[in-house]
Amino acid sequence: MSWINARRRRPAAGYAALLLGLVVVALVYGSLTSRGGVSQAAVGAQPDITAGKDLFQATCSSCHGLEAQGTSQAPSLIGAGAAAVYFQMSTGRMPAKEVGAENERGPVTFTPQQIEDIAGYVASLGGGPAIPTAEQVDPRKGNPGVGEELFSANCAQCHGFAGAGGALTYGKDAPPLTRATPTQIYTAMLTGPEAMPVFDDGALPPEAKRDIIAYITQTRVEPNPGGFSLGRTGPVTEGLVIFLGGLGFLVLIALWITARRRDPRPTGPIGTEQK
């Protein structure tokens, strides 16, 4: 073990440990974000508006008001539509964990039927986008080739080329789409939650939305022939990352070699050893 302790004290050992730590973090992050999405919950049950009103007043009115008119803590939901309620509640973003903060995906606290009931009640107050049908979100009826072009033009700038998510300005982020169900993806495009723009049927027809869903779901099961996908950003970017990583490794090796050859003994004014 003495040779390990001797090398651990060298200056390059810290750089090597840092590089190893970054590699481990990258591998763990890649394994978490590459998991397939969860199966889609059943959508389309007939909502009970009376039950939805009772649930809303018991669990949502403290922020949104008894009649969903909005308060100083949360906006009005009149005209928001059932699709907005479905997206926020089915992804666990509502009820909000912290007032005023950007909501992240979390555990769902309501059953699918309860979400349908509350969404039906909110829709009864002022219309708004409806929850799409199972046929509208069926990825088997979409064209993933067309969806890839649409996704690259409208979504990849924020969510990444494979929907792995990405950072935005002002501390916000575009969440990964690896866990989103087809209905959640569709309702997000309809309603534009958080910093996302609204892609209504005038901007993206229902067929185009279904094509995008087909592309997103297909990328989850496609094998990556290049090994580590790095978010499927393409061979040029992946090659650049490999090049920079290899260059950094060579720099560390050079530092380690020079550290070994450095003479720690003090020398005199003209380079001779002091006696």
N, C-alpha and C positions, 0 to 999 in steps of 0.2 A: 504493500500500500504506500510505501515511501515515495515511489515514482509518481503516484497520483497526487500526493500532497505537494511534491515539488513543482509539478506543472500547474497546480491550482493557484499557486502564488504568482505565477507569471502574469504580466499585464494583459496578454491576449486572452487569458482564460475568461475574463469578464465579458469580452466581446463575443466569445464563442458561446457562453451561457446565454447571453441576450439573444443571439441569433437562434439558438435552439428553442428558447422560449417563444419567439415570434413564430417559428415553424409550428410548434405545438398548438398555439392559439389559432393559427390559420387552419390547421387540420380539424380542430374541434368545431370552429365556426362553419367550415364547409360541410361537416357531417350533419350539423343541426339544420342548416338552411337547405340542404338537398333532400330532406325527407319529403315523401309524397303527401299530398293534401288529404284532409279528412274527407270522409264520404259526405255527400250532401244530405242534409236533413230533409225530412218530408215537408213539402210546402204545398199549400193549396187547400188545406182544411177550411171549412166554412167558419169564419170568425164569429164569436159571440160578442157583439158590441157592448151589451150590458155588463158582461163579465169583464171586458176590456176596460170599461170606464171605472169599475170598482178597483181593478188592479192598478190602473193609472193613478187614481186618486190616493191609493195606499202607498205606492212606491215611487211615483214620478212627480207628484204635484208639489212636493217641497221645493223643487227647483224650477219646474216648468209652469207652476200655477194650477189651481184646481180645474180650470177649463182650458189648460194648455195654452194660455194666453202669453206666457213668458213672464219672467221676473228679472231682477237685477243679476241673478246667478245663472240663468239659462234662457235661451231664446224661445220665442213662440213656436209652437208646432202646428199652428193652424195653416194649412196649405202645404205642410212638409210632405205629406203622403205616407202611405203604408210602406213603400220601399225604403224610405229613410229610416223608419222605425225598425224595420226588419234588419237592415244592415247593422245598425248600431247595437241592437240587442242580441242578434245572433252571433256577433263576433265578441261579445262581452265588453264592448266599449261603454255600454250603458247598462245599468246605472253607473254614472261616472265615479271613479275612485277619488278624484280631486277636482274641485270646482275651478274652472278656468285653465286647466292644464290640457295639453294635447292627449287625447285618449288613445291608448294602445290596446291591442287585442288582449283579452283576458278570459278567465273562466266564465261560462254562461250560467246565469243564475235563474233563468226562466226556462220552462219547457217550450217546445215548438208551438203547442196550442196556445199557451199564454202569450207568446210573442205575436201570434196571429190575432189574438183577441185585442191586444193593445194597439197593434197596427190598424186593425179594423176600426177601432174607436177613433184614433187620430185621423184616419181617412174620412170618417163621417163628419168631422168638424170643418173640412174645407177642401176636400179632394186631394190632389197631388199625385205623383207617380205611384202606380200600383206595383205590387210584387209580381214579377214575371211568372208565367206558367212553366211547367216542367218542359214543355216542347220548346219554348223560347230559349232555354238555357242548356238544352241537350247538346253536348259537344260532338256527339256522333253525327249530328245534322249540319255541323259547321265545316268550313274549309280551312284547315290549319295553314295552308300555304298563303291564302289571302289574309288570314289572321296574323301571320308573322309580319307581313307588310304593314298592316294597320297598327299592330302593336309597336313596331319600330318607329312609325311616324308619329304616334300619339302618346305612347306610354313608356317607351324604353328610356327616355331622357330622365325620368324619375325612378322608375321601378327596376331599371336594368334590363338588359337584352333578354334575360330568361326569367324576369319577375323576382329576382332575389332581393329587391329593395335597394335603397340608396339614401344618402344624406341630402337634405335640402338646405335652403338658407334659413337664418334666424333660429337655428337649433332644431328645426323640424326634420322629419324623415319620411320617406315613402316606404311603407311597410312591405315586407316580402309577401308574395302571392302564393307561396308554397302550401299554405294551409287553408286558403280561401276556397270555398265551394263555388260551383258555377253560379248559383243564385246570388251569393255575396258579391262576386265579381260584377255581375250584371247590375245589381242594385247600387254598387259603388259608382259605376259609370253613369247611372241615371241621376244620382243625387249629389255626387261630388263631395264626399265627406272631408273635413279638415281642409288641407291645402289643395286637394284635388279639384280640377275643373269639372264642370258638369258636361257630360256627353249625352244630351237628350237625343230623342229619335231624329231630330232635325240635323244634328251634328253627326251622329252615327246611327244608321238605321238598325232595327233589331237584328237583321241578318248579319250586319257587320259586327255587332256585339257578340253574336254567337260564333262567328269566325274567330274573334279574339279569344273567346273562352276555349275554343277547340285548340288553338295554338298553345295557350298557357297550360292546359291539362296534358297536352302531348309532350311538352318539354319535361314534364315530371317523370315520364317513363322512358324517354329516349336514352339509350346508352351514350356515354361520352367517349368516343374513340381516342381522344387525346389524353385520357387519364384524369387528372385534376382539372375541373372545368373552369375554375376562377370566375364563376358567374356566367360562363358561356359567352365571354366577351369576344371570342374569336381567336384564331391562331396567331395573328400579328401581336395582339396585346399580350396573349399568354407567352409568346416567345420573348417579348420585351421583358416581362416579369422574370422569366427564367434567366435571361441575359444579365439583368441587374442583380438578381440573386447570386448568380455565379461570380459576377464581378466583385460583389461584396465579400463573398467567401474567399476569393483570391487576395483581397486586401487584408482580411483577417490573417490568412496564412503568412503574408508578407510581414505583418506586424509581429507575428509569433516568431518568425525566423530572425528578424532584427533584434527582438528582445533577447533571444538566446545568445546572440553574438556580442551583446553589449558587455564591455569589461567594467565590472563594478569597482575595481580597485582605483584609488585616486592616483593621479599623475602629477609630475612636477610642472613647472612653468614652460618647459620646452618639450613636454610629452614623455619624459622619462619617469619611470616609477620612483615614487618617494621611498626612501629607505626607512 
